[in-house]
Amino acid sequence: MRTRLDHLVTAALQQGSAVPAFTCYDFTTALAVVGAAEDAGHGVILLVAPKTAGTSNGLRLIAALRGLADAASVPVAVQLDHATDLKVMADAIAAGADSVLADGSSLPYEDNIALVREARAVLGAGVVLEAELGGLAGDEDRAFGSEETGGDPAGVAVAGLTDSAQVEDFVARTGAQLLAVAVGNVHGKYKGEPQLRWDVLQDIAVRTHIPLVLHGASGIPAGELVKAAAMNVGKVNFNTELRTGVLSTLQEQLTAHRADGENLQGLLGHWNTSAREFATSALGMLTR
């Protein structure tokens, strides 16, 4: 069923839970994620990458995800993730997305604020806006970014952490309804064991009342992630583990399904199962 992303996240936090968000590059993965959410009886967020949304087929995918969300028996939100281009944002909303991450985290502080404010002016008051403060290492669309960064064992430079002293000013001036933070999390694979700065997250949590967002959750142990909702993290993004699981399954199954008369339907079944099992696991970690 159609739902606003901020309402979905706030309701989860009131129950001591967080909502998992999954990047969907295709409809098969989205079907699996929504199916897992319906089985669990919990809401979920479908994310679309800006490189996807920047194409005509990507906009058609967003429209299809909107239809899937509307027909679901649980609350489902569709969000454009990590966007910097105002036209891509507007096109994604027109296609059916209901929220946007206006990501100016790589920009100077004042320029980051300006981007989020421009996004609000272009998209209007009815669109839910997430913003990001602090820099995450890696590339959300590839699994190699964090391995190339060097530095500490998690592949994260301390300079990339969210400055908690900026949070109140940033939220007040941007009007963001959710805030993505950098507390040692990365996009892609972690180098060594993830070492999240829970002290920094706790300091951020006491400085703002809007829900916080943890990106780069793939690879963070379940025992760590369960702490997130207690620190006002209401949305947790997954991408790398979902993709690598699906690709590993397809690689293992491809030869047999080619031999079985190019059995694409059977192969898609394994794709669905892999994505669904991962989504089920993430829902179980984050929801109560």
C-alpha positions as a Python dict, from the first residue, in 0.01 Angstrom:
ca = {
    (1, 'M'): (0, 0, 0),
    (2, 'R'): (117, 353, -74),
    (3, 'T'): (275, 525, 225),
    (4, 'R'): (494, 825, 294),
    (5, 'L'): (848, 725, 377),
    (6, 'D'): (867, 949, 684),
    (7, 'H'): (542, 807, 824),
    (8, 'L'): (667, 451, 767),
    (9, 'V'): (997, 521, 943),
    (10, 'T'): (843, 714, 1234),
    (11, 'A'): (591, 436, 1298),
    (12, 'A'): (872, 179, 1304),
    (13, 'L'): (1077, 383, 1551),
    (14, 'Q'): (778, 405, 1783),
    (15, 'Q'): (786, 24, 1791),
    (16, 'G'): (1162, 16, 1856),
    (17, 'S'): (1234, -92, 1498),
    (18, 'A'): (1399, 37, 1182),
    (19, 'V'): (1281, -4, 822),
    (20, 'P'): (1517, -180, 578),
    (21, 'A'): (1564, -16, 238),
    (22, 'F'): (1687, -221, -59),
    (23, 'T'): (1834, -94, -385),
    (24, 'C'): (1639, -248, -675),
    (25, 'Y'): (1801, -237, -1016),
    (26, 'D'): (1530, -462, -1159),
    (27, 'F'): (1171, -573, -1101),
    (28, 'T'): (1258, -932, -1006),
    (29, 'T'): (1450, -813, -700),
    (30, 'A'): (1170, -574, -605),
    (31, 'L'): (913, -856, -625),
    (32, 'A'): (1128, -1063, -390),
    (33, 'V'): (1172, -778, -141),
    (34, 'V'): (802, -694, -128),
    (35, 'G'): (713, -1062, -101),
    (36, 'A'): (944, -1096, 199),
    (37, 'A'): (792, -785, 357),
    (38, 'E'): (440, -921, 310),
    (39, 'D'): (540, -1252, 467),
    (40, 'A'): (689, -1067, 764),
    (41, 'G'): (398, -824, 793),
    (42, 'H'): (631, -522, 798),
    (43, 'G'): (685, -223, 573),
    (44, 'V'): (982, -184, 341),
    (45, 'I'): (1150, 77, 121),
    (46, 'L'): (1246, 25, -245),
    (47, 'L'): (1546, 235, -350),
    (48, 'V'): (1635, 338, -704),
    (49, 'A'): (1988, 452, -786),
    (50, 'P'): (2030, 786, -967),
    (51, 'K'): (2213, 618, -1257),
    (52, 'T'): (1902, 405, -1305),
    (53, 'A'): (1658, 695, -1270),
    (54, 'G'): (1855, 899, -1522),
    (55, 'T'): (1737, 678, -1810),
    (56, 'S'): (1397, 628, -1973),
    (57, 'N'): (1396, 261, -1875),
    (58, 'G'): (1485, 360, -1521),
    (59, 'L'): (1182, 587, -1505),
    (60, 'R'): (968, 298, -1631),
    (61, 'L'): (1113, 85, -1353),
    (62, 'I'): (1012, 349, -1097),
    (63, 'A'): (659, 346, -1237),
    (64, 'A'): (651, -33, -1207),
    (65, 'L'): (781, -15, -849),
    (66, 'R'): (507, 238, -770),
    (67, 'G'): (246, -4, -899),
    (68, 'L'): (399, -288, -699),
    (69, 'A'): (404, -75, -385),
    (70, 'D'): (45, 37, -428),
    (71, 'A'): (-75, -322, -463),
    (72, 'A'): (125, -456, -167),
    (73, 'S'): (-52, -567, 151),
    (74, 'V'): (208, -386, 366),
    (75, 'P'): (332, -24, 356),
    (76, 'V'): (592, 27, 82),
    (77, 'A'): (773, 350, -8),
    (78, 'V'): (973, 418, -325),
    (79, 'Q'): (1276, 647, -294),
    (80, 'L'): (1527, 796, -536),
    (81, 'D'): (1861, 738, -366),
    (82, 'H'): (2176, 959, -362),
    (83, 'A'): (2057, 1215, -617),
    (84, 'T'): (2239, 1535, -703),
    (85, 'D'): (2067, 1634, -1030),
    (86, 'L'): (1747, 1834, -978),
    (87, 'K'): (1599, 1720, -1311),
    (88, 'V'): (1654, 1354, -1224),
    (89, 'M'): (1484, 1418, -890),
    (90, 'A'): (1182, 1581, -1056),
    (91, 'D'): (1155, 1309, -1322),
    (92, 'A'): (1172, 1035, -1058),
    (93, 'I'): (892, 1195, -855),
    (94, 'A'): (681, 1232, -1169),
    (95, 'A'): (740, 864, -1247),
    (96, 'G'): (619, 750, -906),
    (97, 'A'): (888, 791, -640),
    (98, 'D'): (756, 950, -321),
    (99, 'S'): (1084, 1059, -163),
    (100, 'V'): (1435, 1165, -256),
    (101, 'L'): (1777, 1161, -95),
    (102, 'A'): (1918, 1496, -205),
    (103, 'D'): (2283, 1405, -150),
    (104, 'G'): (2519, 1698, -120),
    (105, 'S'): (2752, 1517, 119),
    (106, 'S'): (3049, 1549, -118),
    (107, 'L'): (3000, 1927, -138),
    (108, 'P'): (3117, 2198, 103),
    (109, 'Y'): (2878, 2242, 395),
    (110, 'E'): (2699, 2552, 263),
    (111, 'D'): (2663, 2399, -85),
    (112, 'N'): (2516, 2084, 68),
    (113, 'I'): (2253, 2297, 242),
    (114, 'A'): (2185, 2485, -82),
    (115, 'L'): (2126, 2162, -277),
    (116, 'V'): (1870, 2032, -27),
    (117, 'R'): (1690, 2367, -23),
    (118, 'E'): (1685, 2375, -405),
    (119, 'A'): (1544, 2024, -409),
    (120, 'R'): (1264, 2133, -178),
    (121, 'A'): (1184, 2431, -398),
    (122, 'V'): (1171, 2214, -711),
    (123, 'L'): (987, 1915, -565),
    (124, 'G'): (740, 2089, -338),
    (125, 'A'): (628, 2033, 18),
    (126, 'G'): (462, 1697, -45),
    (127, 'V'): (783, 1510, -127),
    (128, 'V'): (978, 1357, 160),
    (129, 'L'): (1340, 1474, 159),
    (130, 'E'): (1635, 1289, 309),
    (131, 'A'): (1970, 1465, 328),
    (132, 'E'): (2320, 1341, 407),
    (133, 'L'): (2582, 1501, 630),
    (134, 'G'): (2929, 1349, 639),
    (135, 'G'): (3110, 1152, 370),
    (136, 'L'): (3076, 776, 315),
    (137, 'A'): (3364, 599, 147),
    (138, 'G'): (3299, 376, -153),
    (139, 'D'): (3047, 360, -435),
    (140, 'E'): (2689, 255, -364),
    (141, 'D'): (2660, 89, -708),
    (142, 'R'): (2979, -119, -689),
    (143, 'A'): (3126, -350, -427),
    (144, 'F'): (3486, -235, -451),
    (145, 'G'): (3492, 126, -333),
    (146, 'S'): (3583, 75, 31),
    (147, 'E'): (3867, -164, -52),
    (148, 'E'): (4040, 115, -241),
    (149, 'T'): (4029, 377, 31),
    (150, 'G'): (4302, 259, 264),
    (151, 'G'): (4318, 415, 609),
    (152, 'D'): (4174, 239, 908),
    (153, 'P'): (4065, -127, 911),
    (154, 'A'): (3711, -45, 805),
    (155, 'G'): (3833, 164, 512),
    (156, 'V'): (3689, 486, 658),
    (157, 'A'): (3875, 808, 722),
    (158, 'V'): (3786, 985, 1046),
    (159, 'A'): (3750, 1306, 844),
    (160, 'G'): (3445, 1152, 677),
    (161, 'L'): (3248, 1120, 999),
    (162, 'T'): (2941, 1339, 1047),
    (163, 'D'): (3024, 1640, 1261),
    (164, 'S'): (2758, 1626, 1530),
    (165, 'A'): (2810, 1995, 1606),
    (166, 'Q'): (2669, 2079, 1261),
    (167, 'V'): (2356, 1865, 1285),
    (168, 'E'): (2115, 2110, 1448),
    (169, 'D'): (2203, 2393, 1210),
    (170, 'F'): (2193, 2163, 906),
    (171, 'V'): (1850, 2019, 986),
    (172, 'A'): (1703, 2360, 1072),
    (173, 'R'): (1826, 2522, 752),
    (174, 'T'): (1746, 2239, 510),
    (175, 'G'): (1414, 2121, 648),
    (176, 'A'): (1523, 1762, 580),
    (177, 'Q'): (1283, 1502, 720),
    (178, 'L'): (1548, 1230, 751),
    (179, 'L'): (1924, 1258, 796),
    (180, 'A'): (2178, 1006, 666),
    (181, 'V'): (2495, 1002, 875),
    (182, 'A'): (2851, 876, 845),
    (183, 'V'): (2966, 696, 1160),
    (184, 'G'): (3216, 447, 1015),
    (185, 'N'): (2975, 289, 766),
    (186, 'V'): (3081, 260, 400),
    (187, 'H'): (2933, 184, 59),
    (188, 'G'): (3054, -146, -82),
    (189, 'K'): (3256, -406, 104),
    (190, 'Y'): (3428, -332, 433),
    (191, 'K'): (3803, -375, 460),
    (192, 'G'): (3829, -587, 774),
    (193, 'E'): (3560, -574, 1041),
    (194, 'P'): (3323, -274, 1043),
    (195, 'Q'): (3399, -42, 1332),
    (196, 'L'): (3102, 185, 1378),
    (197, 'R'): (3134, 491, 1601),
    (198, 'W'): (2829, 441, 1819),
    (199, 'D'): (2946, 728, 2039),
    (200, 'V'): (2922, 966, 1742),
    (201, 'L'): (2580, 827, 1647),
    (202, 'Q'): (2454, 873, 2002),
    (203, 'D'): (2575, 1233, 2006),
    (204, 'I'): (2396, 1300, 1676),
    (205, 'A'): (2077, 1137, 1804),
    (206, 'V'): (2046, 1374, 2098),
    (207, 'R'): (2088, 1678, 1873),
    (208, 'T'): (1792, 1620, 1641),
    (209, 'H'): (1447, 1468, 1658),
    (210, 'I'): (1421, 1364, 1291),
    (211, 'P'): (1488, 998, 1207),
    (212, 'L'): (1846, 907, 1121),
    (213, 'V'): (1952, 683, 833),
    (214, 'L'): (2238, 435, 819),
    (215, 'H'): (2371, 371, 468),
    (216, 'G'): (2616, 94, 379),
    (217, 'A'): (2463, -162, 614),
    (218, 'S'): (2579, -462, 410),
    (219, 'G'): (2847, -643, 607),
    (220, 'I'): (2761, -491, 946),
    (221, 'P'): (2698, -781, 1190),
    (222, 'A'): (2338, -830, 1302),
    (223, 'G'): (2443, -786, 1664),
    (224, 'E'): (2558, -435, 1579),
    (225, 'L'): (2265, -335, 1360),
    (226, 'V'): (2009, -416, 1629),
    (227, 'K'): (2149, -123, 1830),
    (228, 'A'): (2053, 125, 1560),
    (229, 'A'): (1686, 187, 1640),
    (230, 'A'): (1772, 272, 2001),
    (231, 'M'): (1974, 565, 1864),
    (232, 'N'): (1691, 697, 1645),
    (233, 'V'): (1805, 519, 1326),
    (234, 'G'): (1476, 446, 1154),
    (235, 'K'): (1599, 352, 805),
    (236, 'V'): (1885, 119, 714),
    (237, 'N'): (2003, 81, 353),
    (238, 'F'): (2120, -244, 193),
    (239, 'N'): (2270, -290, -153),
    (240, 'T'): (2599, -481, -176),
    (241, 'E'): (2499, -803, 1),
    (242, 'L'): (2175, -819, -194),
    (243, 'R'): (2355, -784, -528),
    (244, 'T'): (2644, -1016, -450),
    (245, 'G'): (2405, -1284, -324),
    (246, 'V'): (2195, -1271, -639),
    (247, 'L'): (2499, -1273, -869),
    (248, 'S'): (2659, -1565, -684),
    (249, 'T'): (2336, -1763, -714),
    (250, 'L'): (2306, -1690, -1086),
    (251, 'Q'): (2671, -1784, -1142),
    (252, 'E'): (2619, -2116, -965),
    (253, 'Q'): (2296, -2197, -1148),
    (254, 'L'): (2365, -2065, -1498),
    (255, 'T'): (2530, -2371, -1654),
    (256, 'A'): (2257, -2610, -1539),
    (257, 'H'): (1979, -2384, -1661),
    (258, 'R'): (2147, -2337, -1999),
    (259, 'A'): (2164, -2713, -2029),
    (260, 'D'): (1797, -2737, -1933),
    (261, 'G'): (1673, -2577, -2254),
    (262, 'E'): (1782, -2222, -2165),
    (263, 'N'): (1544, -2237, -1869),
    (264, 'L'): (1523, -1868, -1788),
    (265, 'Q'): (1207, -1907, -1579),
    (266, 'G'): (1383, -2150, -1348),
    (267, 'L'): (1685, -1923, -1323),
    (268, 'L'): (1465, -1628, -1230),
    (269, 'G'): (1317, -1844, -956),
    (270, 'H'): (1661, -1883, -798),
    (271, 'W'): (1717, -1505, -836),
    (272, 'N'): (1391, -1441, -653),
    (273, 'T'): (1477, -1689, -378),
    (274, 'S'): (1821, -1535, -316),
    (275, 'A'): (1687, -1180, -292),
    (276, 'R'): (1388, -1286, -84),
    (277, 'E'): (1602, -1474, 168),
    (278, 'F'): (1829, -1173, 215),
    (279, 'A'): (1535, -936, 254),
    (280, 'T'): (1375, -1172, 505),
    (281, 'S'): (1697, -1177, 707),
    (282, 'A'): (1725, -797, 709),
    (283, 'L'): (1362, -755, 810),
    (284, 'G'): (1416, -999, 1094),
    (285, 'M'): (1719, -807, 1219),
    (286, 'L'): (1555, -466, 1223),
    (287, 'T'): (1189, -518, 1308),
    (288, 'R'): (1013, -610, 1632),
}
